[in-house]
């Protein structure tokens, strides 16, 4: 489907997207349904008012070379070898057009500016948290206990509860569930949100093994794993006496390798306060819009980024980091995955 030559400017990208749609005789509404986006997104991209995210251009390329007319975007592995080559050519063309139009307003789909936690495909969402070690167990976490509570062993309960309510409200048609570590084969293809470090959530260590940021034990920090960058620099929490006054939080997201139309999101800290702060970064109604505005202005692809941040703790209350403050942004990277 790709045509030779290149184009310039967001208006020319919009014209190319409109040309692709019209070549299939599709309305904006029908294409929006196929791509899983609002018709207002298709309209704004074709008019040049906004730039589509890179992941959406990948969906365009896959959809139009596949010959599909409905039923959504097929997985890449469903394409023939010839279609994959054609998809690559079309994706490269669209990416070039997008790059020449980056002086227009940042690419944000309608609704994205309101909620980072909205997943437009209505797929299942699992919040996966590690379990407390035996020495920290509550008696209520014992299955034989009459008042057994399944989440009593949850190592990041504050973050899990905060996130569950937000995600459930943002995705009313999706199945949302909190899990304690266990995932089955089908679960691996859902949107997954991992809470906690690899020390308590083994999925995190396995999935982030090739990142420049790792969490490692440190002799100066008890009961926590500090962030180490490129095997050298370490970011540690701050104490006043024995009271924690500042933790380090991590927020990262990558495409799900088992289903590239879905995502893996990671919220972690040296202690649970850091992970809670990373979650609150984009759930706190007083700060989330400012924080998402920073990400929209500075991150090329919100489905592929990582950030370490300061998380204040004031009189035992976990504060929400303001990403507009440069002092709160400790390290940013594009993770592998």
Residue frames as qw, qx, qy, qz and C-alpha x, y, z in Angstrom:
[[0.000, 0.883, 0.469, 0.000, 0.00, 0.00, 0.00],
 [0.343, -0.698, 0.074, 0.624, 2.94, 2.35, 0.49],
 [0.583, 0.787, 0.137, 0.150, 3.70, 4.71, -2.35],
 [0.701, 0.086, -0.066, 0.704, 7.20, 5.90, -3.27],
 [0.127, 0.604, -0.004, 0.787, 8.50, 9.23, -2.17],
 [0.330, -0.356, -0.626, 0.611, 8.15, 11.12, 1.08],
 [0.105, -0.808, -0.381, -0.437, 5.95, 13.93, 2.31],
 [0.326, 0.098, -0.437, 0.833, 6.42, 16.74, 4.78],
 [0.271, -0.225, 0.163, -0.922, 4.38, 18.35, 7.53],
 [0.290, 0.141, 0.829, -0.456, 1.56, 17.21, 9.72],
 [0.593, 0.446, 0.077, -0.666, -0.94, 18.25, 7.03],
 [0.522, 0.423, -0.659, -0.336, 0.66, 15.86, 4.56],
 [0.007, 0.079, -0.967, 0.241, 0.61, 13.05, 7.10],
 [0.454, 0.311, 0.542, -0.636, -3.08, 13.74, 7.62],
 [0.599, 0.481, -0.271, -0.580, -3.65, 13.67, 3.87],
 [0.326, 0.312, -0.885, -0.115, -1.87, 10.33, 3.61],
 [0.172, 0.083, 0.884, -0.427, -3.95, 8.85, 6.43],
 [0.555, 0.425, 0.257, -0.668, -7.13, 10.10, 4.81],
 [0.504, 0.465, -0.576, -0.445, -6.00, 8.63, 1.49],
 [0.101, 0.147, -0.979, 0.098, -5.47, 5.23, 3.12],
 [0.348, 0.264, 0.705, -0.559, -8.91, 5.30, 4.68],
 [0.566, 0.518, 0.021, -0.640, -10.67, 6.40, 1.50],
 [0.310, 0.398, -0.794, -0.339, -8.84, 3.79, -0.56],
 [0.039, -0.096, -0.983, 0.155, -10.76, 1.21, 1.47],
 [0.332, -0.448, -0.506, -0.657, -14.06, 3.13, 1.22],
 [0.465, -0.417, -0.685, 0.374, -14.23, 3.50, 5.01],
 [0.203, -0.881, -0.144, -0.403, -15.83, 6.24, 7.08],
 [0.084, 0.572, -0.562, 0.592, -13.91, 7.78, 9.97],
 [0.706, -0.355, 0.317, -0.525, -16.31, 6.08, 12.38],
 [0.988, 0.096, -0.088, -0.083, -15.73, 2.65, 10.88],
 [0.613, 0.482, -0.458, 0.428, -11.94, 3.08, 10.87],
 [0.224, -0.578, 0.477, -0.623, -12.00, 4.33, 14.46],
 [0.881, -0.236, 0.198, -0.361, -13.85, 1.22, 15.52],
 [0.923, 0.279, -0.230, 0.132, -11.38, -0.99, 13.67],
 [0.447, 0.495, -0.461, 0.586, -8.39, 0.72, 15.31],
 [0.566, -0.496, -0.586, 0.299, -10.04, 0.96, 18.71],
 [0.239, -0.152, -0.171, 0.944, -9.97, 4.77, 18.91],
 [0.227, 0.681, 0.466, -0.517, -12.56, 7.55, 18.96],
 [0.520, 0.664, 0.415, 0.343, -13.73, 9.05, 15.67],
 [0.068, -0.996, 0.038, 0.052, -12.50, 12.41, 16.98],
 [0.570, -0.526, 0.487, 0.400, -8.96, 10.96, 17.00],
 [0.606, 0.304, 0.584, 0.446, -9.22, 9.93, 13.33],
 [0.220, 0.914, 0.297, 0.170, -10.57, 13.38, 12.48],
 [0.272, -0.925, 0.192, 0.184, -7.83, 15.26, 14.35],
 [0.622, -0.303, 0.560, 0.456, -5.08, 13.15, 12.78],
 [0.529, 0.480, 0.560, 0.420, -6.41, 13.59, 9.25],
 [0.096, 0.968, 0.196, 0.122, -6.85, 17.35, 9.69],
 [0.570, 0.413, -0.293, 0.647, -3.30, 17.72, 11.03],
 [0.386, -0.794, 0.054, -0.467, -4.54, 19.18, 14.32],
 [0.645, -0.582, 0.481, -0.114, -2.75, 16.43, 16.24],
 [0.363, 0.489, -0.783, -0.130, -0.05, 13.88, 15.53],
 [0.930, -0.204, -0.186, -0.243, -1.00, 10.24, 16.06],
 [0.574, -0.617, 0.539, 0.008, 1.21, 8.28, 18.48],
 [0.178, 0.498, -0.799, -0.286, 3.82, 6.04, 16.87],
 [0.302, 0.037, 0.940, -0.155, 1.96, 2.97, 18.08],
 [0.557, 0.566, 0.404, -0.454, -1.14, 4.12, 16.18],
 [0.404, 0.671, -0.453, -0.426, 0.88, 4.52, 12.98],
 [0.069, -0.259, 0.961, 0.062, 2.02, 0.93, 13.46],
 [0.458, 0.342, 0.746, -0.340, -1.66, -0.05, 13.71],
 [0.508, 0.683, -0.047, -0.523, -2.43, 1.86, 10.51],
 [0.221, 0.548, -0.745, -0.308, 0.35, 0.04, 8.66],
 [0.204, -0.039, 0.973, -0.099, -0.72, -3.38, 9.91],
 [0.491, 0.468, 0.561, -0.473, -4.39, -2.79, 9.24],
 [0.514, 0.694, -0.090, -0.495, -4.07, -1.45, 5.70],
 [0.231, 0.483, -0.799, -0.275, -1.56, -4.00, 4.40],
 [0.311, -0.018, 0.923, -0.225, -3.56, -6.88, 5.89],
 [0.243, -0.179, -0.699, -0.648, -6.61, -6.22, 3.75],
 [0.112, -0.432, -0.812, 0.377, -8.83, -6.26, 6.83],
 [0.114, -0.477, -0.330, -0.807, -12.00, -4.17, 6.69],
 [0.601, -0.594, 0.020, -0.535, -13.36, -4.82, 10.17],
 [0.929, -0.247, -0.269, 0.067, -12.68, -6.87, 13.27],
 [0.503, -0.821, 0.209, 0.175, -9.76, -4.80, 14.50],
 [0.253, 0.775, -0.574, -0.083, -6.04, -4.82, 13.79],
 [0.979, 0.000, -0.204, 0.001, -4.71, -8.35, 13.19],
 [0.648, -0.640, 0.315, 0.268, -1.54, -9.49, 15.00],
 [0.182, 0.754, -0.529, -0.345, 1.68, -9.07, 13.05],
 [0.292, -0.263, 0.912, 0.119, 2.32, -12.81, 13.04],
 [0.609, 0.465, 0.608, -0.208, -0.89, -13.23, 11.01],
 [0.388, 0.803, -0.204, -0.403, 0.66, -11.33, 8.06],
 [0.926, 0.294, 0.090, 0.221, 2.36, -13.08, 5.17],
 [0.645, -0.273, 0.151, 0.698, 6.03, -12.44, 4.48],
 [0.279, 0.433, 0.379, 0.769, 5.14, -10.10, 1.62],
 [0.276, -0.843, -0.349, -0.303, 2.67, -8.23, 3.80],
 [0.638, -0.642, -0.096, 0.413, 5.28, -7.79, 6.53],
 [0.504, -0.003, 0.246, 0.828, 7.67, -6.19, 4.04],
 [0.015, 0.621, 0.425, 0.659, 4.88, -3.93, 2.81],
 [0.489, -0.807, -0.330, 0.023, 3.94, -3.06, 6.38],
 [0.620, -0.415, 0.008, 0.666, 7.52, -2.03, 7.13],
 [0.316, 0.254, 0.334, 0.851, 7.63, 0.25, 4.07],
 [0.208, -0.736, -0.424, -0.485, 4.32, 1.88, 4.95],
 [0.600, -0.717, -0.252, 0.249, 5.27, 2.29, 8.63],
 [0.557, -0.206, 0.100, 0.799, 8.58, 3.93, 7.67],
 [0.123, 0.475, 0.393, 0.778, 6.75, 6.32, 5.31],
 [0.391, -0.791, -0.384, -0.270, 4.24, 7.31, 8.00],
 [0.660, -0.555, -0.154, 0.481, 6.98, 7.71, 10.61],
 [0.440, 0.071, 0.186, 0.876, 8.90, 10.07, 8.28],
 [0.094, -0.635, -0.395, -0.658, 5.79, 12.16, 7.74],
 [0.567, -0.751, -0.337, 0.033, 5.17, 12.32, 11.46],
 [0.652, -0.317, -0.061, 0.687, 8.77, 13.39, 12.15],
 [0.262, 0.256, 0.237, 0.900, 8.43, 16.39, 9.81],
 [0.298, -0.645, -0.370, -0.598, 5.27, 17.51, 11.56],
 [0.595, -0.371, -0.590, 0.400, 6.47, 17.44, 15.16],
 [0.133, 0.109, -0.178, 0.969, 6.23, 21.21, 15.52],
 [0.481, -0.456, -0.351, -0.661, 2.46, 20.90, 15.97],
 [0.569, -0.518, 0.342, -0.540, 0.80, 20.26, 19.32],
 [0.143, -0.324, 0.928, -0.115, 1.89, 17.07, 21.09],
 [0.527, -0.053, -0.720, -0.448, 0.19, 13.85, 20.07],
 [0.220, -0.001, 0.785, -0.579, -2.53, 12.95, 22.56],
 [0.210, -0.347, -0.821, -0.402, -5.62, 10.95, 21.80],
 [0.445, -0.472, -0.018, -0.761, -8.86, 12.40, 23.17],
 [0.873, -0.419, -0.156, -0.195, -9.29, 11.00, 26.63],
 [0.800, 0.086, -0.352, 0.478, -5.58, 10.29, 27.10],
 [0.140, 0.489, -0.278, 0.815, -5.02, 13.70, 28.66],
 [0.617, -0.514, 0.068, -0.592, -7.63, 12.82, 31.25],
 [0.845, -0.360, 0.346, -0.194, -6.41, 9.36, 32.12],
 [0.138, 0.587, -0.788, -0.121, -3.13, 7.53, 31.60],
 [0.322, -0.104, 0.916, -0.217, -4.88, 4.42, 32.90],
 [0.730, 0.413, 0.221, -0.497, -7.47, 4.14, 30.12],
 [0.287, -0.202, 0.848, 0.397, -6.87, 1.20, 27.76],
 [0.492, 0.311, -0.114, -0.805, -9.06, 1.68, 24.66],
 [0.405, 0.146, -0.826, -0.364, -9.25, -1.96, 23.55],
 [0.745, -0.320, 0.078, -0.579, -11.41, -2.99, 26.54],
 [0.712, 0.181, -0.672, 0.094, -9.07, -5.92, 27.19],
 [0.767, -0.560, -0.302, 0.086, -8.56, -7.56, 30.60],
 [0.131, 0.758, -0.385, 0.510, -6.35, -5.68, 33.08],
 [0.842, -0.356, -0.362, 0.179, -4.44, -7.42, 35.86],
 [0.116, -0.849, 0.365, -0.365, -2.76, -5.56, 38.73],
 [0.898, -0.007, -0.398, 0.186, -0.02, -7.92, 39.85],
 [0.232, -0.820, 0.364, -0.376, 1.52, -7.39, 43.28],
 [0.463, 0.268, -0.797, 0.281, 4.08, -9.34, 45.25],
 [0.721, -0.555, -0.385, -0.157, 3.28, -11.05, 48.52],
 [0.324, -0.808, 0.390, -0.301, 4.62, -10.23, 51.96],
 [0.423, 0.320, -0.821, 0.210, 7.37, -12.43, 53.34],
 [0.617, -0.384, -0.687, -0.009, 6.34, -14.84, 56.08],
 [0.386, -0.221, -0.498, 0.744, 7.70, -12.67, 58.89],
 [0.134, 0.053, 0.025, -0.989, 5.36, -9.88, 57.79],
 [0.292, -0.338, -0.798, -0.405, 2.24, -11.99, 57.34],
 [0.458, -0.233, 0.270, -0.815, -0.94, -10.95, 59.06],
 [0.332, 0.052, 0.910, -0.242, -2.92, -13.78, 60.67],
 [0.592, 0.524, 0.306, -0.530, -5.76, -12.77, 58.37],
 [0.424, 0.598, -0.545, -0.407, -3.62, -13.88, 55.41],
 [0.158, -0.185, 0.969, -0.048, -3.79, -17.51, 56.52],
 [0.452, -0.096, -0.609, -0.645, -6.46, -19.41, 54.52],
 [0.439, -0.309, -0.835, 0.116, -7.50, -21.46, 57.56],
 [0.034, -0.163, -0.414, 0.895, -8.31, -18.26, 59.48],
 [0.191, 0.629, 0.745, -0.115, -12.12, -17.75, 59.67],
 [0.135, 0.906, 0.141, -0.376, -11.65, -14.06, 58.85],
 [0.630, -0.050, 0.471, 0.615, -9.26, -14.82, 55.97],
 [0.305, 0.867, 0.028, -0.394, -8.62, -11.86, 53.63],
 [0.865, 0.326, 0.221, 0.310, -7.07, -12.77, 50.30],
 [0.395, 0.785, -0.086, 0.470, -5.28, -9.41, 50.03],
 [0.590, -0.802, 0.096, 0.007, -3.86, -9.49, 53.56],
 [0.785, -0.244, 0.306, 0.481, -0.57, -10.74, 52.09],
 [0.499, 0.778, 0.189, 0.331, -0.45, -8.00, 49.44],
 [0.628, -0.228, -0.095, 0.738, 2.91, -6.22, 49.74],
 [0.101, 0.017, 0.142, 0.985, 1.68, -3.00, 48.07],
 [0.039, 0.577, 0.808, -0.111, -1.87, -2.80, 49.31],
 [0.051, 0.705, 0.179, -0.685, -2.15, 1.01, 49.28],
 [0.068, 0.397, -0.551, -0.731, -0.95, 1.17, 45.67],
 [0.020, 0.177, 0.942, 0.285, -3.13, -1.78, 44.61],
 [0.070, 0.659, 0.685, -0.301, -6.32, -0.30, 46.09],
 [0.056, 0.671, -0.059, -0.737, -5.59, 3.17, 44.72],
 [0.051, 0.295, -0.701, -0.647, -4.90, 1.78, 41.27],
 [0.115, 0.310, 0.939, 0.091, -7.81, -0.65, 41.20],
 [0.166, 0.719, 0.503, -0.450, -10.38, 2.09, 41.72],
 [0.106, 0.660, -0.272, -0.692, -8.80, 4.34, 39.10],
 [0.004, -0.188, 0.854, 0.485, -8.37, 1.61, 36.49],
 [0.159, 0.423, 0.889, -0.072, -11.87, 0.24, 37.06],
 [0.199, 0.756, 0.318, -0.536, -13.44, 3.68, 36.63],
 [0.103, 0.624, -0.434, -0.641, -11.37, 4.43, 33.50],
 [0.240, 0.189, -0.860, -0.408, -12.18, 1.07, 31.87],
 [0.610, -0.034, 0.423, -0.669, -15.81, 0.25, 32.74],
 [0.884, 0.266, -0.142, -0.358, -16.06, -2.46, 30.06],
 [0.493, 0.468, -0.716, 0.161, -12.83, -4.23, 31.03],
 [0.867, -0.411, -0.281, 0.026, -12.32, -7.00, 33.53],
 [0.123, 0.727, -0.466, 0.489, -10.00, -5.63, 36.24],
 [0.899, -0.371, -0.233, -0.004, -8.45, -7.84, 38.91],
 [0.164, -0.794, 0.552, -0.196, -5.74, -7.72, 41.58],
 [0.948, 0.069, -0.307, 0.037, -3.45, -10.75, 41.60],
 [0.514, -0.740, 0.433, 0.025, -0.82, -11.91, 44.08],
 [0.245, -0.544, 0.739, 0.312, 2.05, -12.98, 41.79],
 [0.533, 0.113, 0.827, 0.137, 0.36, -15.94, 40.06],
 [0.455, 0.536, -0.204, -0.681, -0.25, -15.58, 36.33],
 [0.761, 0.172, 0.624, 0.043, -1.46, -18.24, 33.91],
 [0.450, 0.087, 0.578, 0.675, -0.78, -18.47, 30.18],
 [0.128, 0.745, 0.545, 0.362, -3.87, -16.50, 29.16],
 [0.315, -0.879, -0.191, 0.301, -3.08, -13.81, 31.75],
 [0.531, -0.339, 0.290, 0.720, 0.21, -13.00, 30.03],
 [0.259, 0.370, 0.545, 0.706, -1.67, -11.49, 27.09],
 [0.155, -0.866, -0.474, 0.032, -3.63, -8.97, 29.19],
 [0.087, 0.796, -0.211, 0.560, -2.73, -5.42, 30.14],
 [0.775, -0.331, -0.425, 0.330, -0.49, -6.07, 33.15],
 [0.076, -0.849, 0.221, -0.474, 0.43, -3.59, 35.88],
 [0.783, -0.087, -0.499, 0.362, 3.22, -4.82, 38.16],
 [0.330, -0.873, 0.113, -0.340, 3.60, -3.33, 41.63],
 [0.739, -0.604, 0.291, 0.071, 6.77, -3.63, 43.69],
 [0.086, 0.721, -0.660, -0.193, 10.38, -4.56, 43.03],
 [0.716, 0.249, -0.634, -0.150, 11.76, -7.87, 41.83],
 [0.055, 0.272, -0.825, 0.492, 12.57, -8.71, 45.44],
 [0.413, 0.150, 0.678, -0.589, 8.87, -9.20, 46.19],
 [0.725, 0.523, 0.196, -0.404, 7.41, -9.55, 42.69],
 [0.613, -0.234, 0.634, 0.409, 9.46, -12.05, 40.65],
 [0.569, 0.660, 0.452, 0.193, 7.79, -11.05, 37.39],
 [0.060, 0.987, -0.076, -0.127, 9.41, -7.61, 37.60],
 [0.409, -0.625, 0.584, 0.317, 12.98, -8.90, 37.77],
 [0.628, 0.150, 0.708, 0.287, 12.39, -11.30, 34.89],
 [0.434, 0.779, 0.431, 0.140, 10.76, -8.73, 32.59],
 [0.045, 0.994, -0.102, -0.005, 13.20, -5.87, 33.25],
 [0.849, -0.307, 0.212, 0.375, 16.46, -7.84, 33.14],
 [0.624, 0.289, 0.270, 0.675, 17.85, -5.93, 30.12],
 [0.014, -0.958, -0.203, -0.202, 16.97, -2.44, 31.31],
 [0.401, 0.508, -0.370, 0.666, 19.67, 0.07, 32.32],
 [0.377, -0.486, 0.359, -0.702, 17.80, 0.43, 35.64],
 [0.651, -0.134, -0.747, 0.017, 17.77, -2.45, 38.12],
 [0.546, -0.692, 0.160, -0.444, 16.79, -2.82, 41.77],
 [0.684, 0.218, -0.622, 0.312, 19.48, -4.33, 43.91],
 [0.673, -0.649, -0.301, 0.186, 20.12, -4.91, 47.63],
 [0.273, 0.701, -0.279, 0.597, 22.25, -2.31, 49.38],
 [0.568, -0.167, -0.644, 0.485, 23.99, -2.70, 52.73],
 [0.036, 0.041, -0.281, 0.958, 22.88, 0.80, 53.78],
 [0.553, -0.079, -0.110, -0.822, 19.18, 0.07, 53.21],
 [0.200, 0.016, 0.948, -0.249, 17.29, -2.58, 55.17],
 [0.388, 0.472, 0.751, -0.251, 14.12, -4.17, 53.76],
 [0.444, 0.809, 0.101, -0.371, 14.40, -2.37, 50.43],
 [0.732, 0.152, 0.410, 0.522, 16.06, -2.60, 47.01],
 [0.041, -0.724, 0.082, 0.684, 17.75, 0.55, 45.69],
 [0.697, 0.699, 0.150, -0.048, 17.79, 1.64, 42.06],
 [0.524, -0.444, 0.469, 0.555, 21.07, 1.10, 40.21],
 [0.554, 0.787, 0.021, -0.271, 21.68, 2.77, 36.84],
 [0.658, 0.644, -0.388, 0.043, 24.00, 1.09, 34.31],
 [0.891, -0.111, -0.342, 0.277, 25.56, -0.97, 37.10],
 [0.454, 0.243, -0.291, 0.806, 27.18, 2.09, 38.67],
 [0.152, -0.296, 0.189, -0.924, 25.10, 4.97, 40.04],
 [0.278, -0.396, -0.865, 0.134, 22.71, 4.16, 42.88],
 [0.273, -0.466, -0.071, -0.839, 19.67, 6.17, 43.92],
 [0.358, -0.204, -0.828, 0.380, 18.74, 5.74, 47.56],
 [0.316, -0.798, -0.452, -0.241, 15.98, 6.97, 49.88],
 [0.150, 0.486, -0.362, 0.781, 16.54, 9.70, 52.46],
 [0.575, -0.532, -0.607, 0.134, 16.00, 9.48, 56.21],
 [0.111, -0.688, 0.278, -0.661, 15.83, 11.93, 59.08],
 [0.471, -0.368, 0.696, -0.398, 17.03, 9.81, 61.93],
 [0.263, 0.038, 0.960, 0.083, 15.10, 6.58, 61.49],
 [0.460, 0.607, 0.471, -0.445, 12.17, 8.29, 59.73],
 [0.469, 0.263, 0.607, 0.586, 11.83, 7.97, 55.95],
 [0.110, 0.685, 0.166, -0.701, 11.40, 11.42, 54.38],
 [0.477, 0.623, -0.316, -0.532, 11.97, 10.66, 50.70],
 [0.767, 0.016, 0.633, 0.104, 11.74, 7.47, 48.65],
 [0.084, 0.382, -0.610, -0.689, 12.59, 6.81, 45.00],
 [0.699, 0.352, 0.511, -0.355, 9.76, 5.70, 42.71],
 [0.138, -0.188, 0.751, 0.618, 9.75, 4.15, 39.25],
 [0.642, 0.510, 0.352, -0.451, 7.06, 4.44, 36.58],
 [0.042, -0.366, 0.746, 0.555, 7.63, 2.58, 33.32],
 [0.760, 0.370, 0.376, -0.379, 5.57, 1.15, 30.49],
 [0.034, -0.354, 0.782, 0.512, 6.40, -1.09, 27.52],
 [0.724, 0.119, -0.363, -0.574, 4.35, -3.02, 24.95],
 [0.790, -0.228, 0.523, -0.223, 3.36, -6.50, 26.11],
 [0.053, 0.450, -0.798, -0.397, 5.61, -8.89, 24.11],
 [0.254, 0.167, 0.952, -0.024, 2.85, -11.52, 24.22],
 [0.224, 0.747, 0.615, 0.120, 0.29, -9.14, 22.72],
 [0.398, 0.019, 0.038, 0.916, 1.81, -5.93, 21.34],
 [0.172, -0.599, -0.362, -0.693, -1.54, -4.13, 21.35],
 [0.633, -0.732, -0.236, -0.085, -1.49, -4.35, 25.14],
 [0.168, 0.774, -0.387, 0.472, 0.99, -3.08, 27.70],
 [0.728, -0.307, -0.470, 0.393, 3.13, -3.84, 30.72],
 [0.083, -0.835, 0.106, -0.533, 3.29, -1.06, 33.32],
 [0.693, -0.121, -0.525, 0.479, 5.66, -1.03, 36.31],
 [0.260, -0.821, 0.078, -0.502, 5.26, 0.99, 39.53],
 [0.835, -0.182, -0.388, 0.347, 7.96, 0.38, 42.10],
 [0.143, -0.906, 0.232, -0.325, 10.00, 2.01, 44.84],
 [0.258, 0.405, -0.779, 0.403, 12.87, 1.29, 47.16],
 [0.159, 0.149, 0.820, -0.529, 10.12, 0.90, 49.75],
 [0.166, 0.568, 0.800, 0.098, 6.37, 0.62, 49.27],
 [0.026, 0.785, 0.217, -0.580, 6.10, 4.44, 49.58],
 [0.073, -0.426, 0.525, 0.733, 8.01, 4.86, 46.31],
 [0.070, 0.223, 0.890, 0.392, 5.70, 2.53, 44.43],
 [0.028, 0.721, 0.642, -0.260, 2.65, 4.22, 45.92],
 [0.034, -0.704, 0.058, 0.707, 4.00, 7.62, 44.87],
 [0.084, -0.169, 0.723, 0.665, 4.61, 6.37, 41.32],
 [0.044, 0.502, 0.850, 0.154, 0.98, 5.24, 41.15],
 [0.044, -0.791, -0.423, 0.439, -0.32, 8.50, 42.64],
 [0.231, -0.325, 0.355, 0.846, 1.73, 10.40, 40.08],
 [0.204, -0.026, -0.589, -0.782, -1.04, 9.71, 37.56],
 [0.294, -0.506, -0.804, -0.101, -4.05, 9.07, 39.81],
 [0.211, -0.472, -0.427, 0.742, -3.95, 12.05, 42.20],
 [0.265, 0.787, 0.526, 0.183, -6.68, 14.39, 40.88],
 [0.144, -0.949, -0.012, 0.282, -4.77, 17.49, 41.97],
 [0.266, -0.672, 0.540, 0.431, -1.52, 16.62, 40.16],
 [0.693, 0.126, 0.674, 0.221, -2.15, 13.99, 37.48],
 [0.517, 0.816, 0.254, 0.042, -3.03, 16.48, 34.70],
 [0.022, -0.920, 0.374, 0.118, 0.20, 18.40, 35.25],
 [0.528, -0.403, 0.726, 0.180, 2.21, 15.20, 35.30],
 [0.687, 0.388, 0.596, 0.150, 0.56, 13.82, 32.18],
 [0.342, 0.937, 0.010, -0.066, 1.14, 17.16, 30.44],
 [0.233, -0.751, 0.583, 0.205, 4.85, 16.81, 31.18],
 [0.610, -0.064, 0.767, 0.186, 4.90, 13.27, 29.76],
 [0.596, 0.681, 0.425, 0.013, 2.94, 14.28, 26.66],
 [0.207, 0.960, -0.165, -0.088, 5.40, 17.11, 26.00],
 [0.117, -0.755, 0.644, 0.037, 8.58, 15.13, 26.64],
 [0.538, -0.133, 0.831, 0.028, 7.96, 11.45, 25.91],
 [0.252, 0.250, -0.633, -0.688, 7.73, 10.29, 22.29],
 [0.607, -0.129, -0.695, -0.363, 5.69, 7.20, 23.08],
 [0.487, -0.449, 0.410, -0.627, 3.74, 6.80, 26.32],
 [0.979, -0.062, 0.003, -0.192, 3.64, 3.06, 25.71],
 [0.874, 0.179, -0.169, 0.420, 7.44, 2.90, 25.81],
 [0.097, 0.757, -0.284, 0.581, 9.14, 4.97, 28.53],
 [0.720, -0.373, -0.489, 0.320, 10.69, 4.78, 31.98],
 [0.004, -0.749, 0.156, -0.644, 11.23, 7.34, 34.74],
 [0.565, -0.292, -0.593, 0.494, 12.68, 7.48, 38.24],
 [0.131, -0.731, -0.130, -0.657, 11.28, 10.16, 40.55],
 [0.082, 0.157, -0.645, 0.744, 11.52, 11.56, 44.05],
 [0.491, -0.543, -0.600, -0.322, 8.61, 10.60, 46.29],
 [0.065, -0.460, 0.442, -0.767, 8.27, 12.83, 49.39],
 [0.566, -0.428, -0.704, 0.049, 7.11, 11.34, 52.68],
 [0.045, -0.464, 0.238, -0.852, 5.87, 13.93, 55.16],
 [0.443, -0.234, 0.563, -0.657, 4.95, 12.86, 58.68],
 [0.398, 0.018, 0.916, -0.045, 4.41, 9.32, 57.39],
 [0.594, 0.631, 0.355, -0.351, 2.11, 10.55, 54.58],
 [0.569, 0.051, 0.566, 0.594, 3.22, 9.67, 51.04],
 [0.206, 0.678, 0.000, -0.706, 3.21, 12.75, 48.81],
 [0.744, 0.543, 0.378, 0.089, 2.61, 12.86, 45.06],
 [0.488, -0.252, 0.318, 0.773, 5.61, 13.83, 42.89],
 [0.378, 0.846, 0.137, -0.349, 5.14, 16.86, 40.65],
 [0.777, 0.129, 0.380, 0.485, 6.97, 16.02, 37.41],
 [0.295, 0.898, 0.118, 0.303, 6.92, 19.66, 36.32],
 [0.372, -0.869, 0.325, 0.010, 9.57, 20.21, 39.01],
 [0.645, 0.558, -0.518, 0.061, 12.94, 19.14, 37.50],
 [0.144, -0.523, 0.739, -0.399, 14.25, 18.24, 40.96],
 [0.761, -0.062, 0.491, -0.420, 11.71, 15.43, 41.16],
 [0.887, 0.438, -0.095, -0.112, 12.80, 13.82, 37.89],
 [0.576, -0.625, 0.499, 0.169, 15.83, 11.69, 38.67],
 [0.214, -0.292, 0.811, 0.459, 16.34, 9.66, 35.50],
 [0.721, 0.455, 0.180, -0.491, 14.45, 9.00, 32.27],
 [0.162, -0.343, 0.839, 0.391, 15.06, 6.31, 29.68],
 [0.752, 0.226, -0.269, -0.558, 13.49, 4.26, 26.90],
 [0.600, -0.322, 0.720, -0.135, 13.41, 0.70, 28.22],
 [0.214, 0.205, -0.866, -0.403, 13.99, -2.35, 26.06],
 [0.315, 0.227, 0.863, -0.321, 10.97, -4.49, 25.52]]
